[in-house]
Amino acid sequence: MAKGDATAKPDGEAEDQHIARSGAVTRSDLADAIHRRVGVPRADSAKYVEMVLEEIFDRIVSREDVKLSSFGTFMVREKKERLGRNPKTGAGAKISARLVVSFKPSNILRARINGDD
């Protein structure tokens, strides 16, 4: 059976297959999931994924926090300049100040990851 195919449950309902794999979820995987679950054409579902990701991207670039209820929050943080060390040589190296994006999972996501749901 191909990745993403639905299997029939004994009561006749379809259930999505989640195949364990070592790769990351791609934009195409998200578009396929929307196509299967909502029933919109594959091209439209790909556009929707791009629209959502573009909105998140734009908000992060604008240094706004992006909070997705029951999922988590993407935050832009400022890191100060600091002194680091080259692990091979032990020599000191200046690490410049920069902005970083961090993600804080929601309590719901954290519980689900830990099997507490």
Contact map, one row per residue, 1 for C-alpha under 8 A:
111010000000000000000000000000000000000000000000000000000000000000000000000000000000000000000000000000000000000000000
111110000000000000000000000000000000000000000000000000000000000000000000000000000000000000000000000000000000000000000
111110000000000011100000000000000000000000000000000000000000000000000000000000000000000000000000000000000000000000000
011111000000000111100000000000001000000000000000000000000000000000000000000000000000000000000000000000000000000000000
111111100000000110000000000000000000000000000000000000000000000000000000000000000000000000000000000000000000000000000
000111110000011110000000000000000000000000000000000000000000000000000000000000000000000000000000000000000000000000000
000011111000011110000000000000000000000000000000000000000000000000000000000000000000000000000000000000000000000000000
000001111111111000000000000000000000000000000000000000000000000000000000000000000000000000000000000000000000000000000
000000111111111000000000000000000000000000000000000000000000000000000000000000000000000000000000000000000000000000000
000000011111100000000000000000000000000000000000000000000000000000000000000000000000000000000000000000000000000000000
000000011111100000000000000000000000000000000000000000000000000000000000000000000000000000000000000000000000000000000
000000011111110000000000000000000000000000000000000000000000000000000000000000000000000000000000000000000000000000000
000000011111111000000000000000000000000000000000000000000000000000000000000000000000000000000000000000000000000000000
000001111001111100000000000000000000000000000000000000000000000000000000000000000000000000000000000000000000000000000
000001111000111110000000000000000000000000000000000000000000000000000000000000000000000000000000000000000000000000000
000111100000011111000000000000000000000000000000000000000000000000000000000000000000000000000000000000000000000000000
001111100000001111100000000000000000000000000000000000000000000000000000000000000000000000000000000000000000000000000
001100000000000111110000000000000000000000000000000000000000000000000000000000000000000000000000000000000000000000000
001100000000000011111000000000000000000000000000000000000000000000000000000000000000000000000000000000000000000000000
000000000000000001111100000000000000000000000000000000000000000000000000000000000000000000000000000000000000000000000
000000000000000000111110000000000000000000000000000000000000000000000000000000000000000000000000000000000000000000000
000000000000000000011111000000000000000000000000000000000000000000000000000000000000000000000000000000000000000000000
000000000000000000001111100000000000000000000000000000000000000000000000000000000000000000000000000000000000000000000
000000000000000000000111110000000000000000000000000000000000000000000000000000000000000000000000000000000000000000000
000000000000000000000011111011000000000000000000000000000000000000000000000000000000000000000000000000000000000000000
000000000000000000000001111111000000000000000000000000000000000000000000000000000000000000000000000000000000000000000
000000000000000000000000111111100000000000000100110000000000000000000000000000000000000000000000000000000000000000000
000000000000000000000000011111110000000000000100000000000000000000000000000000000000000000000000000000000000000000000
000000000000000000000000111111111000000000000000000000000000000000000000000000000000000000000000000000000000000000000
000000000000000000000000111111111100000000000100100000000000000000000000000000000000000000000000000000000000000000000
000000000000000000000000001111111110000001001101100000000000000000000000000000000000000000000000000000000000000000000
000000000000000000000000000111111111000001001100000000000000000000000000000000000000000000000000000000000000000000000
000100000000000000000000000011111111100000000000000000000000000000000000000000000000000000000000000000000000000000000
000000000000000000000000000001111111111100001000000000000000000000000000000000000000000000000000000000000000000000000
000000000000000000000000000000111111111111001000000000000000000000000000000000000000000000000000000000000000000000000
000000000000000000000000000000011111111100000000000000000000000000000000000000000000000000000000000000000000000000000
000000000000000000000000000000001111111000000000000000000000000000000000000000000000000000000000000000000000000000000
000000000000000000000000000000000111111100000000000000000000000000000000000000000000000000000000000000000000000000000
000000000000000000000000000000000111111110000000000000000000000000000000000000000000000000000000000000000000000000000
000000000000000000000000000000000111011111011000000000000000000000000000000000000000000000000000000000000000000000000
000000000000000000000000000000000010001111111000000000000000000000000000000000000000000000000000000000000000000000000
000000000000000000000000000000110010000111111100000000000000000000000000000000000000000000000000000000000000000000000
000000000000000000000000000000000000000011111110000000000000000000000000000000000000000000000000000000000000000000000
000000000000000000000000000000000000000111111111000000000000000000000000000000000000000000000000000000000000000000000
000000000000000000000000000000110110000111111111100000000000000000000000000000000000000000000000000000000000000000000
000000000000000000000000001101110000000001111111110000000000000000000000000000000000000000000000000000000000000000000
000000000000000000000000000000000000000000111111111000000000000000000000000000000000000000000000000000000000000000000
000000000000000000000000000000100000000000011111111100000000000000000000000000000000000000000000000000000000000000000
000000000000000000000000001001100000000000001111111110000000000000000000000000000000000000000000000000000000000000000
000000000000000000000000001000000000000000000111111111000000000000000000000000000000000000000000000000000000000000000
000000000000000000000000000000000000000000000011111111100000000000000000000000000000000000000000000000000000000000000
000000000000000000000000000000000000000000000001111111110000000000000000000000000000000000000000000000000000000000000
000000000000000000000000000000000000000000000000111111111000000000000000000000000000000000000000000000000000000000000
000000000000000000000000000000000000000000000000011111111100000000000000000000000000000000000000000000000000000000000
000000000000000000000000000000000000000000000000001111111110000000000000000000000000000000000000000000000000000000000
000000000000000000000000000000000000000000000000000111111111000001000000000000000000000000000000000000000000000000000
000000000000000000000000000000000000000000000000000011111111100000000000000000000000000000000000000000000000000000000
000000000000000000000000000000000000000000000000000001111111110000000000000000000000000000000000000000000000000000000
000000000000000000000000000000000000000000000000000000111111111111000000000000000000000000000000000000000000000000000
000000000000000000000000000000000000000000000000000000011111111111000000011100000000000000000000000010000000000000000
000000000000000000000000000000000000000000000000000000001111111100000000000000000000000000000000000000000000000000000
000000000000000000000000000000000000000000000000000000000111111100000000000000000000000000000000000000000000000000000
000000000000000000000000000000000000000000000000000000000011111110000000001100000000000000000000000000000000000000000
000000000000000000000000000000000000000000000000000000000011111111000000001100000000000000000000000000000000000000000
000000000000000000000000000000000000000000000000000000000011001111100000111100000000000000000000000000000000000000000
000000000000000000000000000000000000000000000000000000010011000111110000111000000000000000000000000000000000000000000
000000000000000000000000000000000000000000000000000000000000000011111011110000000000000000000000000000000000000000000
000000000000000000000000000000000000000000000000000000000000000001111111100000000000000000000000000000000000000000000
000000000000000000000000000000000000000000000000000000000000000000111111000000000000000000000000000000000100000000000
000000000000000000000000000000000000000000000000000000000000000000011111000000000000000000000000000000000111100000000
000000000000000000000000000000000000000000000000000000000000000000111111100000000000000000000000000000001101100000000
000000000000000000000000000000000000000000000000000000000000000000111111110000000000000000000000000000111100100000000
000000000000000000000000000000000000000000000000000000000000000011110011111000000000000000000000000000111100000000000
000000000000000000000000000000000000000000000000000000000001000011100001111100000000000000000000000011110000000000000
000000000000000000000000000000000000000000000000000000000001001111000000111110000000000000000000000011110000000000000
000000000000000000000000000000000000000000000000000000000001001110000000011111000000000000000000001111000000000000000
000000000000000000000000000000000000000000000000000000000000000000000000001111100000000000000000001111000000000000000
000000000000000000000000000000000000000000000000000000000000000000000000000111110000000000000000111100000000000000000
000000000000000000000000000000000000000000000000000000000000000000000000000011111000000000000000111100000000000000000
000000000000000000000000000000000000000000000000000000000000000000000000000001111100000000000001110000000000000000000
000000000000000000000000000000000000000000000000000000000000000000000000000000111110000000000111110000000000000000000
000000000000000000000000000000000000000000000000000000000000000000000000000000011111000000000111100000000000000000000
000000000000000000000000000000000000000000000000000000000000000000000000000000001111100000011110000000000000000000000
000000000000000000000000000000000000000000000000000000000000000000000000000000000111110000011110000000000000000000000
000000000000000000000000000000000000000000000000000000000000000000000000000000000011111001111000000000000000000000000
000000000000000000000000000000000000000000000000000000000000000000000000000000000001111111111000000000000000000000000
000000000000000000000000000000000000000000000000000000000000000000000000000000000000111111100000000000000000000000000
000000000000000000000000000000000000000000000000000000000000000000000000000000000000011111000000000000000000000000000
000000000000000000000000000000000000000000000000000000000000000000000000000000000000011111100000000000000000000000000
000000000000000000000000000000000000000000000000000000000000000000000000000000000000111111110000000000000000000000000
000000000000000000000000000000000000000000000000000000000000000000000000000000000000111011111000000000000000000000000
000000000000000000000000000000000000000000000000000000000000000000000000000000000011110001111100000000000000000000000
000000000000000000000000000000000000000000000000000000000000000000000000000000000011110000111110000000000000000000000
000000000000000000000000000000000000000000000000000000000000000000000000000000001111000000011111000000000000000000000
000000000000000000000000000000000000000000000000000000000000000000000000000000001111000000001111100000000000000000000
000000000000000000000000000000000000000000000000000000000000000000000000000000011100000000000111110000000000000000000
000000000000000000000000000000000000000000000000000000000000000000000000000001111100000000000011111000000000000000000
000000000000000000000000000000000000000000000000000000000000000000000000000001111000000000000001111100000000000000000
000000000000000000000000000000000000000000000000000000000000000000000000000111100000000000000000111110000000000000000
000000000000000000000000000000000000000000000000000000000000000000000000000111100000000000000000011111000000000000000
000000000000000000000000000000000000000000000000000000000001000000000000011110000000000000000000001111100000000000000
000000000000000000000000000000000000000000000000000000000000000000000000011110000000000000000000000111110000000000000
000000000000000000000000000000000000000000000000000000000000000000000001111000000000000000000000000011111000000000000
000000000000000000000000000000000000000000000000000000000000000000000001111000000000000000000000000001111100000000000
000000000000000000000000000000000000000000000000000000000000000000000011100000000000000000000000000000111110110000000
000000000000000000000000000000000000000000000000000000000000000000001111100000000000000000000000000000011111110000000
000000000000000000000000000000000000000000000000000000000000000000000100000000000000000000000000000000001111111000000
000000000000000000000000000000000000000000000000000000000000000000000110000000000000000000000000000000000111111100001
000000000000000000000000000000000000000000000000000000000000000000000111000000000000000000000000000000001111111110000
000000000000000000000000000000000000000000000000000000000000000000000000000000000000000000000000000000001111111111000
000000000000000000000000000000000000000000000000000000000000000000000000000000000000000000000000000000000011111111111
000000000000000000000000000000000000000000000000000000000000000000000000000000000000000000000000000000000001111111111
000000000000000000000000000000000000000000000000000000000000000000000000000000000000000000000000000000000000111111110
000000000000000000000000000000000000000000000000000000000000000000000000000000000000000000000000000000000000011111110
000000000000000000000000000000000000000000000000000000000000000000000000000000000000000000000000000000000000001111111
000000000000000000000000000000000000000000000000000000000000000000000000000000000000000000000000000000000000001111111
000000000000000000000000000000000000000000000000000000000000000000000000000000000000000000000000000000000001001100111
